[in-house]
Amino acid sequence: MIGGELLSRVRALFRSDDSRFSGQARAGELDGWLFWSSALLLLFGLVMVYSSSIAFAEGSRLSSHNSTFFLTRHAIFLALGAVSGLIAFQVPVRNLQKLAPWLAAAGILALLLVLIPHVGREVNGARRWIPLGPINIQPSEFMKLAMALYAADYTARKLPVMKSFMKAFVPMAAMVAVIGFLLLREPDFGALIVIACIAFGILFLGGMNVRIFAALSVFAVIMIAILVLTSPYRRERLFGFSDPWKDALGSGYQLSHALIAFGRGEWFGVGLGGSIEKLFYLPEAHTDFLLAVIAEELGFTGVLVVIVLFAIIVQRAFAIARRSHHLERHFSGLVAQGIGLWIGAQSLINMGVNMGVLPTKGLTLPLMSFGGSGILANCLALAVLLRIDWENRQLPRSTAGSGYGAAAVARPAAVRRGGDPV
């Protein structure tokens, strides 16, 4: 009896219908489209991480030649992510707003610790990890979530002066500059791009002056060009991206083999587990270039499914944000938009790199690629997004119960427009 009642409650909690897209969902439920799309990507990622890592695990001393090494670790990370997400879901959004500055400060401190010799761990010339026993923590992944919370809190507090260059833009630019300096020391240029998109995207959506944003975009392009031209490593990656076949065994090696994987996959792929490129031809097949293995084994159809699922998550994030703003919950709305920007930008960049549209950035595919810190940070972000959606659904129910109904929710917006509050 108890088990059946619990199962029925869980089913009711995640019940999904077409009203999700029309904004008329029932109070108290979670967004089924968001939840199930995320769950499918996580589980699909588990399968593809195993498929893409078998050969590498069998041939590596790190894994003791155990073919299931990466599968086991990824499954553990997924379990930890699910537990962490359940815990994060219990935290009210107002408490997250209070914690936002402290989480950002903790993130900066962690980025500093990474750069300290014998504290941060260096792999392939990059110092991005802090070893904690059997696992390695990558602070830049958690900094993305911290930045989404901090930028939303900052923008919500600065709403009356968002048109001011000195009061609204300069302090956030200084914050991003500090984080950017630390990330470039690792180096982690890809994480810097994503964090900058989150921060300035939230500022723009919060009402930053369009002229300031346009000037910022031009300045950002100039700075990126300077960073590329002054770094032989980044310059080599850029030139390799523009013509990978010119040096297919050198700077264009990864991209050329990723394109071969896409070409072999055609419409329906060569079959799950049948990839040739993952057999020590394509480096980082289970991390940065997981999409290339998906393209080879499952073809255009598999890639399209992944793109659609990510599109649903981003669309639901912005739909949740729109409802939050309608309910005058601006911090919640900005956080939801920041998470949508994060997942959308990072997945788009990773896909562009795999398809040869963008230079190699070292960014993983969110929710899918192997990596404990990335999976944990993604699960926490999704839990926060689901919490925002859940609280949005509670507010109309509570106002209806108090005798005001939808008119009470709409009243503040009518007052601001100078209209009749009734």
C-alpha positions as CSV (number, residue, x, y, z in Angstrom):
1,M,0.0,0.0,0.0
2,I,2.7,2.5,1.0
3,G,4.8,1.6,-2.0
4,G,1.9,2.0,-4.4
5,E,0.9,5.4,-2.9
6,L,4.5,6.6,-3.2
7,L,4.7,5.5,-6.8
8,S,1.4,7.2,-7.7
9,R,2.7,10.5,-6.1
10,V,5.9,10.3,-8.1
11,R,4.0,9.8,-11.3
12,A,1.7,12.7,-10.5
13,L,4.7,14.9,-9.7
14,F,6.3,14.4,-13.1
15,R,3.1,14.1,-15.1
16,S,3.5,16.0,-18.4
17,D,1.0,17.3,-20.9
18,D,0.8,19.8,-23.8
19,S,-0.2,22.6,-21.5
20,R,3.5,22.9,-20.5
21,F,4.1,24.7,-23.7
22,S,1.1,27.0,-23.4
23,G,2.1,28.1,-19.9
24,Q,-1.1,26.7,-18.3
25,A,0.4,23.9,-16.2
26,R,-1.1,22.8,-13.0
27,A,0.3,24.2,-9.8
28,G,2.5,21.8,-7.8
29,E,3.8,19.8,-10.7
30,L,7.3,19.8,-12.3
31,D,8.0,20.6,-15.9
32,G,7.9,17.1,-17.5
33,W,9.5,18.2,-20.7
34,L,12.4,19.6,-18.9
35,F,12.8,16.7,-16.5
36,W,12.5,13.9,-19.1
37,S,14.6,15.6,-21.7
38,S,17.4,16.0,-19.2
39,A,17.0,12.4,-18.0
40,L,17.2,11.1,-21.5
41,L,20.4,13.1,-22.2
42,L,22.0,11.8,-19.0
43,L,21.2,8.2,-19.7
44,F,22.0,8.5,-23.4
45,G,25.4,10.0,-22.4
46,L,26.0,7.0,-20.1
47,V,25.6,4.6,-23.0
48,M,27.7,6.6,-25.4
49,V,30.5,7.2,-22.8
50,Y,30.8,3.4,-22.4
51,S,30.7,2.8,-26.2
52,S,33.3,5.5,-26.9
53,S,35.7,4.6,-24.0
54,I,35.9,0.8,-24.2
55,A,39.0,0.6,-26.4
56,F,40.8,3.4,-24.5
57,A,40.0,1.8,-21.1
58,E,41.3,-1.6,-22.3
59,G,44.5,0.0,-23.5
60,S,45.2,2.3,-20.6
61,R,47.2,1.5,-17.5
62,L,45.2,4.2,-15.7
63,S,42.1,2.0,-15.9
64,S,44.1,-1.2,-15.2
65,H,42.9,-2.3,-18.7
66,N,39.4,-2.6,-17.4
67,S,36.9,-2.0,-20.3
68,T,34.2,-0.8,-17.9
69,F,36.4,1.7,-16.0
70,F,34.9,4.9,-17.5
71,L,31.3,3.4,-17.4
72,T,31.6,2.7,-13.7
73,R,33.0,6.1,-12.9
74,H,30.4,7.9,-15.0
75,A,27.6,5.9,-13.4
76,I,28.9,6.9,-9.9
77,F,29.0,10.6,-11.0
78,L,25.4,10.3,-12.3
79,A,24.3,8.8,-8.9
80,L,26.1,11.6,-7.0
81,G,24.6,14.2,-9.4
82,A,21.1,12.8,-8.8
83,V,21.6,12.9,-5.0
84,S,23.1,16.4,-5.1
85,G,20.3,17.5,-7.3
86,L,17.6,16.2,-4.9
87,I,19.4,18.1,-2.1
88,A,19.7,21.3,-4.1
89,F,16.0,21.1,-5.0
90,Q,15.1,21.4,-1.3
91,V,16.8,24.8,-1.1
92,P,14.3,27.8,-1.6
93,V,15.3,30.2,-4.3
94,R,15.4,33.1,-1.8
95,N,18.1,31.3,0.1
96,L,20.1,30.8,-3.1
97,Q,19.9,34.5,-3.6
98,K,21.4,35.2,-0.2
99,L,24.1,32.6,-0.9
100,A,25.0,33.9,-4.4
101,P,27.8,36.3,-3.5
102,W,29.3,33.8,-1.1
103,L,29.2,31.0,-3.8
104,A,30.9,33.3,-6.3
105,A,33.6,34.2,-3.7
106,A,34.1,30.4,-3.0
107,G,34.4,29.8,-6.8
108,I,37.1,32.4,-7.2
109,L,39.0,31.0,-4.2
110,A,38.8,27.5,-5.8
111,L,40.2,29.0,-9.1
112,L,43.1,30.4,-7.1
113,L,43.8,27.1,-5.4
114,V,44.0,25.4,-8.7
115,L,47.0,27.6,-9.7
116,I,49.0,26.8,-6.5
117,P,51.8,24.2,-7.2
118,H,51.2,20.8,-5.4
119,V,47.5,21.8,-4.9
120,G,46.2,22.0,-8.5
121,R,46.7,19.0,-10.8
122,E,48.2,19.5,-14.2
123,V,47.1,17.3,-17.1
124,N,48.3,17.8,-20.7
125,G,49.7,21.2,-19.9
126,A,46.5,22.5,-18.3
127,R,46.2,23.0,-14.5
128,R,42.4,22.8,-14.0
129,W,41.8,20.2,-11.3
130,I,42.0,19.9,-7.5
131,P,42.6,16.2,-6.5
132,L,40.4,15.0,-3.6
133,G,41.2,11.4,-3.0
134,P,40.0,9.2,-5.9
135,I,38.3,12.1,-7.7
136,N,39.4,15.4,-9.3
137,I,37.3,18.6,-8.9
138,Q,37.3,21.1,-11.7
139,P,36.3,24.5,-10.1
140,S,35.5,26.1,-13.5
141,E,32.5,23.9,-13.9
142,F,31.0,25.0,-10.6
143,M,32.0,28.6,-11.3
144,K,29.5,28.6,-14.2
145,L,26.6,27.9,-11.8
146,A,28.0,30.3,-9.3
147,M,28.2,33.0,-12.0
148,A,24.6,32.4,-13.1
149,L,23.4,32.9,-9.4
150,Y,25.7,35.9,-8.8
151,A,24.9,37.7,-12.1
152,A,21.2,37.2,-11.5
153,D,21.4,38.6,-7.9
154,Y,23.6,41.5,-9.1
155,T,21.2,42.3,-12.0
156,A,18.1,42.0,-9.8
157,R,19.6,44.5,-7.3
158,K,20.7,46.8,-10.1
159,L,17.4,46.9,-12.1
160,P,16.7,50.6,-11.4
161,V,20.2,51.6,-12.8
162,M,20.6,49.1,-15.5
163,K,21.0,51.8,-18.1
164,S,24.1,53.2,-16.3
165,F,27.5,52.3,-17.6
166,M,29.4,52.9,-14.3
167,K,26.8,51.6,-11.9
168,A,25.6,48.5,-13.8
169,F,28.2,47.4,-16.3
170,V,31.6,48.3,-14.8
171,P,31.4,46.2,-11.6
172,M,30.3,43.1,-13.4
173,A,32.9,43.6,-16.1
174,A,35.6,43.8,-13.3
175,M,34.2,40.6,-11.8
176,V,34.4,38.7,-15.1
177,A,37.9,40.2,-15.7
178,V,39.2,38.7,-12.4
179,I,37.6,35.3,-13.2
180,G,38.9,35.5,-16.8
181,F,42.5,36.2,-15.6
182,L,42.4,33.1,-13.4
183,L,40.9,30.9,-16.1
184,L,43.5,32.0,-18.7
185,R,46.2,31.1,-16.2
186,E,45.0,27.5,-16.2
187,P,44.4,27.9,-19.2
188,D,40.7,27.3,-19.8
189,F,39.6,29.6,-22.6
190,G,36.4,27.7,-23.3
191,A,35.1,28.1,-19.7
192,L,35.9,31.8,-19.9
193,I,33.7,32.1,-23.1
194,V,30.8,30.3,-21.4
195,I,31.1,32.3,-18.2
196,A,31.2,35.6,-20.1
197,C,28.1,34.5,-22.1
198,I,26.3,33.8,-18.8
199,A,27.3,37.1,-17.1
200,F,26.8,39.5,-19.9
201,G,23.8,37.6,-21.3
202,I,22.0,38.0,-17.9
203,L,22.9,41.7,-17.9
204,F,21.5,42.2,-21.4
205,L,18.3,40.3,-20.6
206,G,18.0,42.4,-17.3
207,G,17.8,45.6,-19.3
208,M,21.4,46.7,-20.0
209,N,21.7,49.6,-22.5
210,V,21.8,48.2,-26.0
211,R,24.6,50.6,-27.1
212,I,26.7,49.4,-24.2
213,F,26.0,45.8,-25.1
214,A,27.0,46.5,-28.8
215,A,30.2,48.2,-27.7
216,L,30.9,45.3,-25.4
217,S,30.4,42.8,-28.3
218,V,32.9,44.7,-30.4
219,F,35.4,44.9,-27.5
220,A,35.0,41.2,-26.8
221,V,35.8,40.3,-30.5
222,I,38.9,42.5,-30.3
223,M,40.1,41.0,-27.1
224,I,39.5,37.4,-28.4
225,A,41.5,38.3,-31.5
226,I,44.4,39.7,-29.3
227,L,44.3,36.5,-27.1
228,V,44.5,34.3,-30.2
229,L,47.2,36.2,-32.0
230,T,49.4,36.5,-28.9
231,S,49.2,32.8,-28.1
232,P,51.0,30.3,-30.4
233,Y,48.8,27.5,-29.0
234,R,45.5,29.3,-29.7
235,R,46.8,30.5,-33.1
236,E,47.7,27.0,-34.1
237,R,44.2,25.8,-33.1
238,L,42.6,28.5,-35.2
239,F,44.6,27.9,-38.3
240,G,44.1,24.1,-37.8
241,F,40.4,24.7,-37.6
242,S,40.3,26.8,-40.8
243,D,41.9,24.0,-42.9
244,P,42.3,20.8,-40.9
245,W,43.4,18.8,-44.0
246,K,46.4,21.0,-44.5
247,D,48.1,19.4,-41.4
248,A,45.9,16.3,-40.8
249,L,48.5,14.6,-38.7
250,G,49.3,17.7,-36.7
251,S,47.2,20.7,-35.7
252,G,44.2,19.4,-37.7
253,Y,44.3,15.8,-36.4
254,Q,41.4,15.9,-34.0
255,L,39.1,17.8,-36.3
256,S,39.9,15.8,-39.4
257,H,39.1,12.5,-37.6
258,A,35.9,14.1,-36.1
259,L,34.8,15.0,-39.7
260,I,35.6,11.4,-40.9
261,A,33.4,10.1,-38.1
262,F,30.5,12.3,-39.2
263,G,31.1,11.2,-42.8
264,R,31.1,7.5,-41.9
265,G,27.8,7.9,-40.0
266,E,25.7,9.2,-42.9
267,W,22.0,9.0,-42.0
268,F,21.6,6.1,-39.6
269,G,25.2,5.3,-38.5
270,V,27.3,2.2,-38.6
271,G,25.5,0.8,-35.5
272,L,26.0,1.2,-31.7
273,G,29.5,0.1,-30.8
274,G,30.7,0.0,-34.4
275,S,32.8,3.2,-34.4
276,I,36.2,2.9,-35.9
277,E,37.4,6.4,-34.9
278,K,37.1,5.6,-31.2
279,L,39.8,2.9,-31.7
280,F,42.7,5.3,-30.8
281,Y,42.2,7.5,-33.9
282,L,40.0,10.2,-32.4
283,P,41.5,11.7,-29.1
284,E,39.1,12.5,-26.2
285,A,36.4,10.5,-27.8
286,H,34.5,10.1,-24.5
287,T,34.8,13.7,-23.5
288,D,35.2,16.6,-26.0
289,F,34.4,14.6,-29.1
290,L,31.6,12.4,-27.9
291,L,29.2,13.9,-30.5
292,A,31.5,12.6,-33.3
293,V,31.2,9.1,-32.0
294,I,27.4,9.5,-31.8
295,A,27.4,10.7,-35.4
296,E,29.5,7.7,-36.5
297,E,27.5,5.1,-34.7
298,L,24.0,6.6,-34.9
299,G,24.3,8.9,-37.8
300,F,22.5,12.1,-38.6
301,T,19.4,10.7,-36.8
302,G,21.2,10.3,-33.5
303,V,22.8,13.8,-33.7
304,L,19.4,15.3,-34.5
305,V,17.8,13.6,-31.4
306,V,20.6,15.1,-29.2
307,I,20.0,18.6,-30.7
308,V,16.3,18.4,-30.2
309,L,16.6,17.4,-26.6
310,F,19.0,20.2,-25.9
311,A,16.7,22.6,-27.7
312,I,13.8,21.5,-25.5
313,I,15.8,22.1,-22.3
314,V,16.8,25.6,-23.4
315,Q,13.3,26.4,-24.5
316,R,11.8,25.3,-21.2
317,A,14.5,27.3,-19.3
318,F,13.4,30.5,-21.0
319,A,9.7,29.6,-20.6
320,I,10.2,29.2,-16.9
321,A,12.1,32.5,-16.8
322,R,9.3,34.2,-18.6
323,R,6.8,33.0,-16.1
324,S,9.0,34.0,-13.2
325,H,9.3,37.6,-14.5
326,H,5.5,37.6,-15.0
327,L,5.2,36.7,-11.3
328,E,7.6,39.5,-10.3
329,R,10.2,36.9,-9.3
330,H,13.1,38.6,-11.2
331,F,16.0,36.8,-9.5
332,S,14.4,33.4,-10.3
333,G,13.8,34.5,-13.9
334,L,17.3,35.7,-14.4
335,V,18.8,32.5,-12.9
336,A,16.6,30.4,-15.3
337,Q,17.8,32.5,-18.2
338,G,21.4,32.2,-17.1
339,I,21.1,28.4,-16.9
340,G,19.5,28.3,-20.3
341,L,22.3,30.4,-21.7
342,W,24.9,28.2,-20.1
343,I,23.6,24.9,-21.4
344,G,22.7,26.4,-24.8
345,A,26.0,28.1,-25.3
346,Q,28.2,25.2,-24.2
347,S,26.3,22.6,-26.1
348,L,26.3,24.8,-29.2
349,I,30.1,25.4,-29.0
350,N,30.8,21.7,-28.4
351,M,28.7,20.8,-31.4
352,G,30.3,23.4,-33.5
353,V,33.8,22.1,-32.6
354,N,32.8,18.5,-33.4
355,M,31.4,19.6,-36.8
356,G,34.3,21.8,-37.7
357,V,32.3,25.1,-37.5
358,L,34.3,26.4,-34.5
359,P,37.9,26.1,-33.3
360,T,38.6,23.5,-30.7
361,K,37.8,24.9,-27.2
362,G,38.2,21.9,-24.8
363,L,34.5,22.1,-23.8
364,T,32.5,19.0,-23.0
365,L,29.0,18.3,-24.2
366,P,26.8,19.1,-21.1
367,L,24.9,16.2,-19.5
368,M,26.6,13.7,-21.7
369,S,30.4,13.8,-21.8
370,F,32.5,12.0,-19.3
371,G,33.6,14.2,-16.4
372,G,32.5,14.2,-12.8
373,S,32.6,17.9,-12.1
374,G,30.6,18.7,-15.3
375,I,27.9,16.1,-14.5
376,L,27.6,17.3,-10.9
377,A,27.4,21.0,-11.9
378,N,24.8,20.2,-14.6
379,C,22.6,18.2,-12.2
380,L,22.8,21.0,-9.7
381,A,21.8,23.6,-12.3
382,L,18.8,21.5,-13.5
383,A,17.7,21.0,-9.9
384,V,17.8,24.8,-9.4
385,L,15.8,25.2,-12.6
386,L,13.2,22.7,-11.5
387,R,13.0,24.4,-8.1
388,I,12.2,27.7,-9.8
389,D,9.5,26.1,-11.9
390,W,8.0,24.3,-8.8
391,E,7.9,27.6,-6.9
392,N,6.3,29.4,-9.8
393,R,3.5,26.8,-9.8
394,Q,3.0,27.2,-6.0
395,L,2.5,31.0,-6.2
396,P,-0.7,31.0,-8.3
397,R,-2.1,28.2,-6.1
398,S,-1.4,30.1,-2.9
399,T,-2.8,33.4,-4.3
400,A,-5.9,31.5,-5.5
401,G,-6.3,30.0,-2.0
402,S,-6.1,33.5,-0.5
403,G,-9.0,34.8,-2.6
404,Y,-7.1,36.9,-5.0
405,G,-6.4,34.5,-7.9
406,A,-4.7,35.5,-11.1
407,A,-5.7,39.2,-10.6
408,A,-3.4,39.3,-7.6
409,V,-0.5,38.0,-9.6
410,A,-1.1,40.5,-12.5
411,R,-1.7,43.5,-10.2
412,P,1.9,44.7,-9.7
413,A,2.5,44.8,-13.5
414,A,-0.7,46.8,-14.0
415,V,0.3,49.3,-11.3
416,R,3.7,49.8,-13.0
417,R,2.0,50.6,-16.2
418,G,-0.2,53.1,-14.5
419,G,-3.3,51.2,-15.2
420,D,-6.2,50.1,-13.0
421,P,-4.8,47.7,-10.4
422,V,-8.2,45.9,-10.4
